[in-house]
Amino acid sequence: MSADSQWALQAAIFAALNADAGVKSLIGDPARIFDHVPPESAFPYLVIGEASSSPFDAKTQDGMEQTLTLHAWSRYRGLKEIKDIMAAVTNALDQQALNLVGHTLILLRFEFGTTFLDSDGLTRHGVQRFRAITQAT
């Protein structure tokens, strides 16, 4: 199993978040979702961040167990906006059946989320991790 399953998962997550009305209502339409944030990007936005994968072997087929971290960024005073964004992301992804090119998504589950105030004292940062199991088709 190659690392292309990581890209297939990232592309499917990007598509699902971009299509979700709840997400777009909070971070713009088109949604501001990046894996590299352009300079001077407007807040709030999402960043598709760190990923890891390891083999997940079943009796009949090999697969990959993956984790993917999403980062939400907001300049709203207080926690409401960042928590609303994180809730919308969870609703859009947790236990959803996404279409992956060249792979089958067996499981996509929310693992944890946390929020904190960035060191600049202005920016709220939300971190969420999702766990996925994929198999090549």
Helices and strands as residue ranges (DSSP letters): H 4-19, H 21-27, E 33-34, E 45-57, E 62-74, H 80-93, E 103-117, E 124-136
